[in-house]
Amino acid sequence: MEGVSLGPILLRWNGLLIALGIAMGAFLSALEARRRFQDAEIISYLFVPLTIWAWIGARLWHVLTPPLSSVQLGLTTRHYLLHPLDILSFWTGGFGIPGAILGGTLVLWFVASKEKLPFWELADTLAPGLILAQAVGRIGNYFNQELYGLPTNLPWAILIQPENRLPGYEEIQFYHPLFAYEVLLSLGCLLLLLWLLRGRYSGQVKSGGIFLAYLACYALIRFLLEFLRLDVALVGVVNINLVFFTILFLSAMGILIQRQRLEDL
């Protein structure tokens, strides 16, 4: 079943779960905002620009670094540049989380600077909700069968329908459920962030530490899962997602360590 039909309108499970993830993430962030600022309205104020620019960033990342499955359908970067309206046809092709992270972070910094709001405090407030939204949204890949890994005979392998298999794998039925691995690991990351926020050592985490821990944790998850992924995004012969998440992990850890040391002086 692809989704829920409301008359002539088909609401696809993938889209519904992304929307549910965003709603759950916003709710969790609002709870944290109320705890930090005694006011959850800041989340409502940030919700629209963050959602719009994260969506734009995610779409542009896909356009500039389409995965193999899109390339094999002719949806290359060149195709999008020659047919710019297809960029706006978000149901054609897909999205890339690296772009969502970049777009969301940049617009948060811009709004915080413009309104003279504490960027790092806001980023810390949003971080648990972000990883929760990503975990819930990834469940949608079970229905559209977009995110699967290498072939496997493990008991928890997922059946991929022939029309969703990459060329060269038409006769192979079962694959690693990469989306499920990411969901479980992301929930583990959420627990870590909540422990850093509320646990025994929460007072020792400096401003920005939660957000940077989120970036490092998610980057590590994606870095490891890229080695199981078939539908990679290549720039030349380079797996661009592998490069991005390596840089993101090293940068987040470096800034985290630096901020901890500076604020301890």
WOPE-V479821 format. One line per field, one symbol per residue. ss: DSSP state (2 for helix, 1 for strand, 0 for the rest). phi: phi as a letter, one per 40 degrees, with the letter a starting at -180 (. if undefined). Layout:
ss: ???
phi: ???
This chain:
ss: 0011110011112222222222222222222222222000222222222222222222222222001222200000222222002222000000002222222222222222222000222222222222222222220022220000101000000110022200000000011002222222222222222222220002220000222222222222222222221000111001122222222222222222222222220
phi: .cibcbgccbccddccccccccccccccccccccccbfacccccccdcccccccccccccccccbccdccdccgccdddcccbdcccccccbgabbddcccccccccccccccccfbcdcccccccdcccccdcccccccccccfcbbbcdabcdccbcbcdcbccdgbccccbaccdccdccccccccccccccccbcdbdccccdgccccccccccccdcdccdcbccccbbbgbccccccdccccccccccccccccccccc
